[in-house]
Amino acid sequence: MSMSCATTDEADLIRMIDAGRYAAPEVLCAPYCRQALVWSDWETDVSKAMYEMLRTLENVLRCAISDRLSAYYGRADWWNTSRLRLTYGTMSKIEEAEEKLSRAGVPLTPTAIQREVSLGFWVTLVGRGNDYETQLWRPMKAGFPGYRGRREPFYTRLNHLRLLRNKVAHQDRIGGRDLAADRRSVLTAIGYVSEGVAGRVETADTAMPLLLANRPGACAQRGESES
């Protein structure tokens, strides 16, 4: 293996920001290769673009689900109705949100609580739970006019996107994924709630297609050493 193409300052930077985690080993000429910085910058940009789409997905899910369940159970804090039997995990997420808001001095309104819980909370509501098929899915599914299937495939798609969102939030590498397919999946899920919103998101997202078309390659020095 040839010597690293990075200067001493670049190698220090790569080490300090852990840039090497964002590039596959086979594209670098050495552990502290200058190309790791290119991949790190690209991962930052592609994660930002994906996060913006996932944020919209979370918002439309929250609004669609909360509107339907509030109407069905006759109260804005629908999770407190005695007619519901939510799992311990589901209620724990509500309690954690209430505790966080209380510490911040924010009034515990239903809207504030629902904005505080994570995407995982809303995805969980589409899961099996304690007969969530009857208690939650049947009253909420009208909030997804673009979806005609069963609950399980819908949950599978949302859970896949939840895991992607966690990777983005935890700064994990996502460049090895089929991000074009992930982007389509996010738009499809948003479209289940509103085709109009999905179209707006797709039009506004000019960054992701450009980033995918300009994915970084291997270090030129590595290519020379293998030729």
C-alpha positions as CSV (number, residue, x, y, z in Angstrom):
1,M,0.0,0.0,0.0
2,S,1.3,3.5,-0.9
3,M,1.8,6.3,1.6
4,S,-1.2,8.4,2.5
5,C,-2.0,11.3,0.2
6,A,-3.1,13.4,3.3
7,T,-0.9,16.1,4.8
8,T,-0.1,16.0,8.5
9,D,-2.8,18.7,9.1
10,E,-5.4,16.7,7.0
11,A,-4.6,13.5,8.8
12,D,-5.1,15.3,12.2
13,L,-8.4,16.6,11.0
14,I,-9.5,13.2,9.7
15,R,-8.6,11.7,13.1
16,M,-10.4,14.4,15.1
17,I,-13.7,14.3,13.2
18,D,-13.5,10.6,12.6
19,A,-14.0,11.2,8.9
20,G,-12.7,7.7,8.0
21,R,-16.0,6.1,9.2
22,Y,-17.8,7.6,6.2
23,A,-15.8,6.0,3.5
24,A,-15.5,2.3,2.6
25,P,-11.9,1.1,3.2
26,E,-11.5,0.1,-0.5
27,V,-11.8,3.7,-1.7
28,L,-9.0,5.0,0.5
29,C,-5.3,4.8,-0.1
30,A,-4.6,4.7,3.6
31,P,-6.4,4.9,6.9
32,Y,-5.8,8.7,6.9
33,C,-6.6,9.4,3.3
34,R,-7.6,12.9,2.0
35,Q,-10.6,11.3,0.3
36,A,-12.1,10.5,3.7
37,L,-12.8,14.2,4.1
38,V,-14.6,14.3,0.8
39,W,-16.8,11.4,1.9
40,S,-17.4,13.0,5.3
41,D,-18.6,16.2,3.7
42,W,-20.8,14.3,1.2
43,E,-22.3,12.2,4.1
44,T,-23.1,15.5,6.0
45,D,-24.9,16.9,3.0
46,V,-26.8,13.8,2.1
47,S,-27.8,13.3,5.7
48,K,-29.2,16.8,5.8
49,A,-31.2,16.3,2.7
50,M,-32.6,13.0,3.9
51,Y,-33.4,14.4,7.4
52,E,-35.5,17.2,5.9
53,M,-37.6,14.7,4.1
54,L,-37.9,12.5,7.2
55,R,-38.9,15.5,9.3
56,T,-41.8,16.2,6.9
57,L,-42.8,12.5,7.1
58,E,-42.9,12.7,10.9
59,N,-45.0,15.8,10.8
60,V,-47.6,14.4,8.4
61,L,-47.8,11.1,10.4
62,R,-48.4,13.0,13.6
63,C,-51.1,15.2,12.2
64,A,-52.9,12.4,10.3
65,I,-52.8,10.0,13.3
66,S,-53.6,12.5,16.0
67,D,-56.5,14.0,14.1
68,R,-58.2,10.7,13.5
69,L,-57.6,9.3,17.0
70,S,-58.7,12.6,18.6
71,A,-61.9,12.5,16.6
72,Y,-62.6,8.8,17.2
73,Y,-62.0,8.9,21.0
74,G,-63.5,12.4,21.5
75,R,-60.5,14.1,23.2
76,A,-57.3,15.8,22.1
77,D,-55.3,13.7,24.6
78,W,-56.7,10.5,23.1
79,W,-54.0,8.3,24.8
80,N,-55.7,9.0,28.2
81,T,-59.1,7.6,27.3
82,S,-60.2,4.7,29.4
83,R,-61.3,2.9,26.2
84,L,-57.6,2.4,25.1
85,R,-55.2,-0.2,26.3
86,L,-51.8,1.0,25.2
87,T,-48.6,-0.9,25.9
88,Y,-46.2,0.1,28.6
89,G,-43.7,1.2,26.0
90,T,-46.2,3.4,24.3
91,M,-47.2,5.1,27.5
92,S,-43.6,5.4,28.6
93,K,-42.9,7.6,25.6
94,I,-45.8,9.9,26.5
95,E,-44.5,10.1,30.1
96,E,-41.0,10.9,28.9
97,A,-42.3,13.6,26.7
98,E,-44.3,15.1,29.6
99,E,-41.3,15.0,31.9
100,K,-39.1,16.7,29.4
101,L,-41.7,19.5,28.8
102,S,-42.2,19.9,32.5
103,R,-38.4,20.4,33.1
104,A,-38.4,23.0,30.3
105,G,-41.4,24.8,31.8
106,V,-43.6,24.1,28.8
107,P,-47.4,23.7,29.4
108,L,-48.5,20.1,29.0
109,T,-50.9,20.6,26.2
110,P,-51.9,17.7,24.0
111,T,-50.3,19.4,21.0
112,A,-47.0,20.0,22.9
113,I,-46.8,16.4,24.0
114,Q,-47.5,15.0,20.6
115,R,-44.8,17.3,19.1
116,E,-42.3,16.1,21.7
117,V,-42.6,12.4,21.1
118,S,-40.4,10.9,18.4
119,L,-41.0,9.4,15.0
120,G,-40.7,6.0,16.7
121,F,-43.8,6.7,18.8
122,W,-46.0,7.2,15.7
123,V,-44.5,4.2,14.0
124,T,-45.2,2.1,17.1
125,L,-48.9,3.0,16.9
126,V,-49.1,1.3,13.5
127,G,-47.5,-1.8,15.0
128,R,-49.2,-4.8,16.6
129,G,-49.2,-3.6,20.2
130,N,-52.2,-4.5,22.4
131,D,-54.6,-5.2,19.6
132,Y,-53.6,-2.0,17.9
133,E,-55.2,-3.3,14.8
134,T,-58.6,-2.7,16.4
135,Q,-57.9,0.1,18.8
136,L,-55.7,2.3,16.6
137,W,-55.4,1.1,13.0
138,R,-59.1,0.9,12.1
139,P,-59.9,4.4,13.4
140,M,-56.7,6.0,12.0
141,K,-56.5,4.4,8.6
142,A,-58.8,6.9,7.0
143,G,-56.0,9.4,7.7
144,F,-54.1,7.6,4.9
145,P,-56.3,8.0,1.9
146,G,-53.4,7.1,-0.4
147,Y,-53.0,3.6,1.2
148,R,-55.2,0.7,0.4
149,G,-53.3,-2.2,1.9
150,R,-53.1,-4.0,5.3
151,R,-51.5,-2.6,8.4
152,E,-48.4,-4.9,8.4
153,P,-46.8,-3.7,5.1
154,F,-47.5,-0.1,6.1
155,Y,-45.8,-0.7,9.4
156,T,-42.8,-2.4,7.8
157,R,-42.2,0.6,5.5
158,L,-42.5,3.1,8.4
159,N,-40.2,1.1,10.6
160,H,-37.6,0.9,7.9
161,L,-37.7,4.7,7.6
162,R,-37.6,5.0,11.4
163,L,-34.3,3.0,11.4
164,L,-33.0,5.2,8.6
165,R,-33.9,8.3,10.6
166,N,-32.0,6.9,13.6
167,K,-28.9,6.4,11.5
168,V,-29.1,9.9,10.3
169,A,-29.6,11.2,13.9
170,H,-26.8,9.2,15.3
171,Q,-24.4,10.3,12.5
172,D,-24.0,6.7,11.1
173,R,-22.8,6.2,7.6
174,I,-25.7,5.9,5.1
175,G,-23.7,6.3,1.9
176,G,-23.6,2.5,1.4
177,R,-27.4,2.3,1.2
178,D,-29.7,2.6,-1.8
179,L,-30.5,6.2,-1.0
180,A,-32.5,6.6,-4.2
181,A,-34.8,3.8,-3.0
182,D,-34.9,5.3,0.5
183,R,-36.0,8.7,-1.0
184,R,-38.7,7.1,-3.0
185,S,-39.9,5.2,0.1
186,V,-40.2,8.5,2.1
187,L,-42.1,10.1,-0.7
188,T,-44.4,7.1,-1.0
189,A,-45.1,7.2,2.8
190,I,-45.8,10.9,2.7
191,G,-48.1,10.3,-0.3
192,Y,-50.2,7.9,1.8
193,V,-51.3,11.0,3.8
194,S,-51.2,13.6,1.0
195,E,-50.1,13.4,-2.6
196,G,-50.0,17.2,-2.6
197,V,-47.5,17.3,0.2
198,A,-45.4,14.5,-1.4
199,G,-45.3,16.4,-4.6
200,R,-44.2,19.6,-2.8
201,V,-41.4,17.7,-0.9
202,E,-40.2,16.0,-4.1
203,T,-40.1,19.4,-6.0
204,A,-38.3,21.1,-3.1
205,D,-35.7,18.4,-2.7
206,T,-33.2,19.4,-5.4
207,A,-30.2,18.5,-3.2
208,M,-30.6,14.7,-3.0
209,P,-30.7,13.9,-6.7
210,L,-27.7,16.1,-7.3
211,L,-25.8,14.5,-4.4
212,L,-26.6,11.0,-5.6
213,A,-25.4,11.9,-9.1
214,N,-22.1,13.2,-7.6
215,R,-21.3,10.5,-5.1
216,P,-17.5,10.5,-4.3
217,G,-15.3,7.9,-5.7
218,A,-12.0,6.3,-4.7
219,C,-8.8,8.2,-4.0
220,A,-6.9,8.8,-7.2
221,Q,-3.7,7.7,-5.5
222,R,-5.3,4.3,-4.7
223,G,-6.3,3.9,-8.3
224,E,-2.7,4.6,-9.5
225,S,-1.3,2.0,-7.0
226,E,-3.7,-0.7,-8.4
227,S,-3.1,0.1,-12.0
